[in-house]
Amino acid sequence: MTAATPGRPRRPTVRSRLTGAVPEGADRTRDRTAMLNQLLLAAVVFVLGVLVAVGPFGGESVLFFIGVVVVVAVTAATLVVPWNSLPFGWVAVVPAIDILAITLMQIAAPDTVLGLLWIFPTTWLATGFGLLGLFGVIVAIAGIVSVLTAVSTTEVTYRTFLLPLVLVAVAATSHLNARRSDAQRMLLAKQSELLRSILARTRRQEQVVTEVLDAVDFGVVRIGADGRVSITNDAHGRLQQGLEPDDDGAVVPAFRDDGSAPLPPDELPLERARRGESFDDQVVWFGVEPGPRRALTITARRITDPDGRDAGAVVISRDVTAELSALRARDELVASVSHELRTPLTSILGYLDLAIEDPGTPDDVRAGLDIAERNAERLLRIVADILAASSSSPSSVEASLTPQLVDARELVRAAAADALPRAAARAISIDSTGLEPATAWGDPLRLRQVLDNLISNAIAYNKDGGTVFVGTTSDGVASWILVRDTGVGISDADRSRLFQRFYKAGGERRAGTGLGLAITRDIVRAHGGDLALHSAPGVGSTFIVKLPAIAPEGDGE
């Protein structure tokens, strides 16, 4: 026994249709079908009866009207019999009786075309009862033709068989059309079931996606191609709580990443996403001190449909209030402690200078004071580095710049000249033959800080008797400053972390605070440039500073 496929409707078998064992869910409309088919035949027969009654009729009227009465009686029975309660095969009795009634009418007037009325019951049988109904039609027509031919006194010609052949052809066509309609209904039923399963699966997937989005702690917003928000998760609602317009329509003020500069409405993240922009980690502060404030970092990504057209954007937001507040508190603490240390150190250095320059100071005491002064100066430089690191975020560095057009070649030459005494102490030469004319758009004091740091490192980590090469060049749009040494070089492991704050690489690089290169790179990037490094262990290191050679649009000297 073959099991039915789940979710697929089973087509009724001939046996089930004849015995009334209709599968669950089958179309139970036999009452209406029998009534409609029979009423159509009865209407045609009634019209013919009226025409025969009021006009001349060349046949046997009594036999004709017997056939009419039979059709009308069967029609009346069709209207009152509950065919849905009976086995399906009993409905075939109605077209069978119709065929006999039409046969009586044809016998009553053999020279007429009343036999065309057989089209109604034969089509019904061939359509509604499958191959069995079509076989019954063929047998019935063959029997009727045989009987009519036997009782007829006319000669048998092709006209005798024309009507039966047409009836069989019409019945076969009706049967094929019915089979085709059944196949289409089955196909539509399968497609409908498939669509229902796909819809159910899609709803389950949507529910899973919704649950996942609601479980994360960052906000997700889906913006359609028309700019309207179509999807949001619970985290977005929590992040926006208190930030949406209140009942009076007042909008919570928004500020840039520094927390103080107002953010124009057209630069709000959602507005930028609606304009088609993509961006990463835009920090926005909401709220005004001393009231509650919240910082969000927001990222937007464009999405496309299968045809490659823009389908909107996805905006991700994350609460970074605690992180930014902790960073700010750390920087404030470091700056405060460093500032408090700097004041007494400056005073100590002043008194040490006075003691060293006093003619009455013994030579052995002066030697000790010199050592103390060098260590105090080193400690002061460390404090200065810590102060610079505490205020060297991109926004704070950019705010402290006063850029102008400077002669990069002269700036490098001056820095190299100031470093000559330190280099000479270790027999290190400074080669400045690579200095070419070059201008740069930047803050001369900050750029001098960069050069002093790079040249000082090139001397400190060079070999005794080595060389430091400095050079400048420009293409009119950008300028480059090069500082190269012949020292120990930097390993690959150290190179990946060299620009991290407080990181000191290798055993030969333990001096200093580990802040110099981090501060240097922040200053260069604040100028709109970049700092590159090329190094090989045992060969030396090359630092390349790239800076804009001209003022950006809208800026002046």
N, C-alpha and C positions, 0 to 999 in steps of 0.2 A: 504494500500500500504506500502510495506516494503522499507525503505530508504536504499540506498547502504552505506556500511561502508566506511567512509572516508579513502582514501589512499589504498583501496583494489580494484583491478580490477574486474569488473563484467563479468561473463562468458556469451557469447551471447546465447540467448534462441533460440529454434528451429524456432519460428516465425520470430525473427529478422534475423536469418540466411537465411531463405527462402525469406524474403521480401527485403533483402538488407539493413535493418536498423542496420548497424554495429556500435557498440559503439565506442566512441572516443578513440583512442589509440590502437584499435584492429590491428592484423597483416593483412595488406592488400597485400597479395601475391597470390591472386587467379589466376592471369594471369600466373605466373610462375608454380604454382601447376598443373593447367590444361594442360599447355604445356608439362611439364615433364612427367606426367602420359600418355598423349596421344602419345608422341613421342616414349616412350618405347614400347607400343603396336604396333605402326605403324612400328617400326624397325623389330620386330619379324614377323609381317604379311608380310612385304616386303621380308624378307628372305625366308619365306615359298612360297610366290608367285614366286620368282625366281627359287626355287627348283622344284615347280610344272611345271613351263614353260619349263625348260630344261630337265625334266625327265618324266618318265611314271606316269600317274595319273589315278587311277581307278574310279574316281567319275565324276560328271558333272562339267566340267571345267568352263562353262559359269557362272553357279550359284556361283562357288567358287570365280571367279574373280570379280563378282558383289559385293560380300562381301568385297574383297580386295579393290575395288574402293571406296566403302562406307567408309571404315576405313581411306583410304588416304584422301578422301574429308573432313571427319570430322576433321582429323589432320590439314589440311590446314585451315579450319575454326577456329580451336582452336588458330592458330598462329595469326590470324588477328582480332578476336573478342576481344574488351576490356572488359574482364570479371569483372574487378574491378568496372566498371561503371554500371554493370547490377546487379539486385537482385541475391543474393547468390544461390537461388534454380535453376536458369537457367543453372548453370554449370552441374547439374545432367543430362541434356539432352545429353551431350557428352557420358558418360558411358552407358546410355540407348540405344543410337544408336549403340554403339560398341557391346552391347549384341545382338542386332538384326542382325548386320553384321556377327558376329561370328556364330549365329544360321544358317544363310544362308550357311556359309562355312561348318558347321557340317552336314546340310541336303545334301549338294553336295557330301560329302564323309562320310556316316554314320558309316562306319566300321573303321574310323581313330580316332585319339585322338585329333582332332582339338578342341574339346570341352574344352580342358585345357586352351585355350585362354580366357575362361570366367573368369579365376582367376584375370586378370588385371582389368576389369571394376567392377567386384563384390567387389574386395578388395578396389577399389577407393570409391565405394558407401558406403560400411560398415565403412570405415575409416573417410571419409570426411563429412558424413551426419548423423552421430549418429544413434539412434535407428530407425529413419524413413528410413535411408538408408539401414540398415540391414533388416528391414521388406520388403523394396522394393526388395532386393536381393532374399530373400526367396520366395516372390510371383513370381518374374520373373523366377527363376529356376524351381519352381513347374509348372508354366505355360508352360515353354519350354519342360520340361520332359513329361508333358501330351500331348503336340502337337506331339513331336517326337515319343512317344509311340503309338499314334493313327495312325500316317502315316507309322510306321515301320511294316515290314512284318515278322520280326524276333520274336522269342519267348521272352517274358519278363522274365528276370532272375535277380539275385542279381547284375549282371554287369550293368544292366540298371540303377539301383539306386546308384551305387558306386560313379560315378563322381558327381552327384548332392549332395550326402552327403558330399563328400570331399570339394566341393565348399562352401556349407553352413558352414562347420567346419572352413575352411580358412577365410571366411567372418566374422564369429563370433570371431575368434581369432584376426583378424585385428581390429575388433570393440573394443574388450577389450583392446588390446594394445594401440589403439588410446585414449580410455578413461583414461588408466593409464598414458599415455604421457601428456594428458591434465591436469590430477591431479598433475603430477610432475611439469608441467609448472606453474600451479597455485601456488603450494607450493613454487617454486623458486621465483615467482613474489612476494609472501607475504614475503619470507625471504629477498628478495632484498629491499622491501619497509621498512621492519623492520631494516635492516642494514643502510639504508639511514636515518631513523629517529634516530637511535642510533648515527650515525656519526654526524648528525646535533646537537643532544643533547650534544655529547662530545665536539664538536667545541664551543658550547655556554658555556659549563662549563670551557673549556680551556680559553675562552675569559674572563670569570668572574674571574678565578684564576689569569690570567695575569693582569687584571685591579687592583685586590686587591694587588698583589705583587708590581705593579708599584706605588700604592698609599702610601705604607708605606715608612718610612724614614730610614730604615735600609737595607743594601745590602743582597741579597739572591743569592747564587750560587749553582746550582745543578751539581754535578760531577758524571759522569757515572762510571760503574764498570771498564771501560777501562782507567779511569783517565782523560777523556776529559770533558771539561765544556760543558754542554748541555743546561742549562737555566740560564739566569741572568736577574735581574730586573733593572729598571731605576736607583734606588738608588745606586746600586752597581757601575753603570757607573759613577754616580756623585762622589761617594766616591773615585773611582780610577782615576778620572780626574787629570792629572798631576802626577800620580804615576806610570803609565804604561811606558814602554820603549819609548823613543822619536825616532825621525827619524834616529838618529845616533846609535840607539841600546843601549844607556846608560840606565842602570837600576837605579831607585831611591833608595838610600841606606836605609836599614831598621835597626832599633835598638830595643833593648829589652825595657821592661816597664820602666826602669830608664831613657831612652832617650839618653844614652851615649854609652852603650855596643853594639857593632855591632851584628846583628842577622845573623848567617850563612844561606846561601841559603837553605840548607836542613831542617832548622827549620822554614821556612816561613809557614804560616798557610795552604795555598793551597797545598804545598808539603807534609805537614804532613797528610792532608786529603787524598791525593792521595795514601799515603802509608797505609791507612786503620786506622789511629789514630782517636780517638774521644777526644775532649778537651773542656774546658769551659773558656771563657773570657781571651784568650791570648791577652795581650796588646802589640801592635807593633807601634813604632814611625817611620814615613816615612819622609825623608828629613833631611837636614843638616842645623843647625843654621849658620848664621843669616837668611838664606832663609826661605821660607814658610815650615811649618811642619804640619803634621797631625797625630793624634793618633787614632788608631782603636782598638776596643776590638772585638775579633773574637771567635766564637764558632762553632764547627763541630760535627755533629751527623751522625752516620752510618744508612743506611736504608737497608731493606731486601725486596726481592720479595716474592710473595705468597708461593713459595717453600722453603723459609727460606735461600736462597742464598744471598750473599752480592750483593747489587745493586748500590753501590756507597755511596755518602754522600751529605749532605746539609750543606753549610757553611754560617753562619750569621755574618755580620759585622756591627758595629755601630761606629759612629764618637763620640769620647769622648775627643776630643782636648780641648774643652772649660772647661769640668769638671776637667781634670787633670791639666790644666793650673791654674784654680782657686784654686785647692787644693795646688798646688805648691806655688802659691802666698800667700795663707793663712799661710802655714807652714813657709815660709820665713819671713813673717811679724811677726808672733808669736815669731820665734827664734830671730829676730832682736830686738823686744821690750823687750823680756825676758833677752837677753844678756845685753841690755842697763840698765835694772833694776838691774841686778846681780852685776855689777861693783860698783855702789854707795852703795848697801847693804853690800857688803863685807867690804868696807871702813868704813861704820857706825859700823859694828860689831867689827872691829879692834879698833876703838877709844872707843867704849863702854867697851871693855875688859881692855883697858889701864886705863880708868876712874875708873872701878870697882876695879882693882888691886892697885890703888894709895892709899897708907896708909893714906893720908890726906883727903880722901873722907869721909864725915860724913856718919854714918850708915843709916840715913833716906834717904839721897841722893842715897846711894848704893842700897837700896831696890828698889827705883824707877828705877835706871839703870838696875837692874836685870830684872824687868818687861819689860823694853824697849828691853833688849837683847833677852829675850825669844820670844817676838813678832817679832823682827827682824830676828831671826833664823827661826821662823815659816814662815815668808814672804819669806825668802831665799829658804826654802824647796818647797814652792809653785812655785816659779820661776823655781827651778830645775825640778819640775814635768812638768811644761809647756814646758820647753826646751826638756825634754825627750819625751813628747807627740808629739812635732812638728817634731821629727826625729825618731819616732817609727813605721814607716811603715815597713812591713816585709823586703823589700829590703834594707832599710837603716840600720835596726837592724842587718841583716845578714852580711852586709858589715863591721859593726863595731865589730864583734865578733873575738876573737882570741882563738878558742877552744883548749882544752888540756884535758888529763885525770886528774880528780881531785877526791879527797876523799870526797864524799858527806857527810859521817858521821861527819868528822872533820869540814867541812864547816858549817853544821847545829849546831854543838856543839859550835863553835865560835860565831855564830850569836845569839844563845840562851844566852851565857854568857854575851855578850854585852847588851842584853835586860834586864838582871836581875835588874839593878837599877830602871828602869821604872816600872817593875812588882812589885818590893818590895814596891814601894810607895803606891800601892793599895792592898798590901797583896796577890798578885797573885803569885802562884808558877808555875815554869816551869819544867815539867816532861820530862826528856830525857832518861828514861829507855828503850824506844823503838828504840834506835839507834842501827842498825845492820850494819855490814860492807857493803859498797856499793860504787861503783865508777861511775862516770858520765863523759860523753864527753861534755865539755862546757867551757865557759869563766868564770873563777872564780869570776871576778869582777861583771859581769852581774848576775851570779847566787847568789852572796851575796846580790845584790840589790833586787832580788826576795825574798830571805829569810827574809831580814830586813823588807820588806814591809808586808809579810804575818804574821810574828811574831808580828810586831808593831800593825797590825789590830787586831790580836787575843788578845792582851793586851788591846787595846783601847776599844774594844767592848765587853769585858768580864765583868762579875760581880765582885764586890769587894770581895776578898777572893777566887776567882775562880782558875782554873788551865788551863794552856796551855800545851798540849801534843805535843811533836815533835818526829818524828821517821823516819828511813830510812830502805830500804830493796832493794834487787836486785835478779834477776834470771840469771844474766850473760849476758843477751841481753838488758834488760831495768832496770832502777833503779827508785824507787819511794821515794818521800819525802812527809811526812805527817805533817800537822800543824792543830791541833784541839783545839778548845776552848770550854768553858762551859758558853758561854755568851747568848745574847738575841736571837741569830739565825736570819734567813733571811726569809721573807715571799715569797710565790710563785710569787707574782706580782713583788717584787723587784729582785728576783733571775733571771728572764728573761732579765733584763736590767742592771744587776750588772756590766757587763764588758764593758758597753758603756762609752765612754769618757765623763767626766764632769757630770756623773750621780751620785747623792747621794741619797741613799735610806733612807726612814723613818725619823721620827723625832729624833731618837737617833743616826742617822748617818749623821748629818749635818756638822760635822767637815771635814776639808780637801778639796781638789779640785775635787775629783771624778775622778782622773786620775790614782791613784795607781794601782788598779786591772787591768785596761786596759793596762797599760804599762807592768805590770807583765806578763799578758798572751801573749802579743806580744813578750816579751823576751823568754819565754818558747817555743813558737811555732817557733821562729827563730832558736832555738837549735834542731828543729825536734821533739819536745815533745809536751805535752798538759797539760792543767790545768783543773782539775775537781773539782766540788763543791758538797758537800752534806750538807744540813742544814735543821733544823726544828726549828720553832719559840719557844723560851723558853728553848730549849735544848742546842743549840750551833751549830757551823759550822765547817766543815772539808774541808780543801783544800788539794788536792793531786796533786803533780807535778810529771809528768812522763818524764824521760829523757833517751836518749840512754846511755847504759852502756859501749859501746865500740866505737871506732872510725869508721866512715863509710869507705867503701872501697875507696881507693885512697887517704885517709887523713892520716897524721902522727901526732905524738905528737909535 
